[in-house]
């Protein structure tokens, strides 16, 4: 900005530095072991042994196919609430791992990309950094185009760009690890939790980070092109659940299921009733002391207030408990109906009515 005759004028933004086709070129994975298999077979070994094409359908990948890569990079649910994500986190890179431990957050490994960096109840969920995202050949063959990410899309290419949305997710995920592993202690914690491949050394990791962050503006040139979810770092689980409850209704499971049993449901929801009841008892005790004094005992207003609050203290806890029991019954009925519908759907998919089959012998 510049000042001219008492006025403030906005200077034009500095042109953004074009990004290279690959975020890095070094291969920090172990190259010493001889392997006669094809490069595609070796790359496939860096993916899961099985994946779910549908929630109820297991498949073994035969190649790094689009569906498999899309499942690995899936942040669709978070992208659907991107306009509300500011309620759950700040648009800054995540803090290093040692700092997460200092905050009392236990690291919990999870393979769901959308749960990566979500924290709550004394834990933070982290998806391990897969080997294929450290492989330049994977970026070149499956995620990259013939143009940089800043090149206008109307410029023709020699071949169609493969999967720019997947590349933006992969780049954001990789940048999250650049932020998480800043110190050698962070690196040691990541190795101990098996969040990065075991064969990587600290000097190799530093080399990789240097290449990724090459340029005067560091990671900012990269964050300008990642999937919007990865602009935000750590996300609060309770606020994500609240957002999904508000958008999808009280019967929604939320972003991550909070209650895995009815015991957990009663335990979590009875806490506020117990707290509220204790507060009522405190007020009633104070009112009883007040009635024992001459001044307040002779006050009609205080007498009426004490009478009303006594009735209130009797009715409200009973009403709240009834609501809790009623809600649990509704949830139970909803879960039963949903399970029965899924069972019927699964029976059609498998073309097998197993509920009507007769089991012969002990082993069936």
Secondary structure, DSSP 4 states (H G I P E B T S, - for coil): -EEETTEEEPPPPPPPPPPPSSS-----S---S---S-HHHHHHTTS-S-EEEETTEEE--SS--HHHHHHHT--HHHHTTGGGGGGTB-SSPPPPHHHHHHTT-EEEE---GGGTTEEETTEEEE----GGGG-HHHIIIII--SS-TTS-TTS--SS----HHHHHHHHHHHHHHHHH--SHHHHHHHHHTT-S-TT--HHHHHHHHHHHT-STTTTHHHHTTS-GGGGS--EEHHHHHHHHHHHH-TTS--SS-S-SSHHHHHHHHHHHHHHHHHHHHHHHHHHHHHHTSHHHHT-HHHHHHHHHHHHHHHHHHHHHHHHHHHHHHHHHHHHHHHHHHHHHHHHHHHT--GGGPPP-TTT-
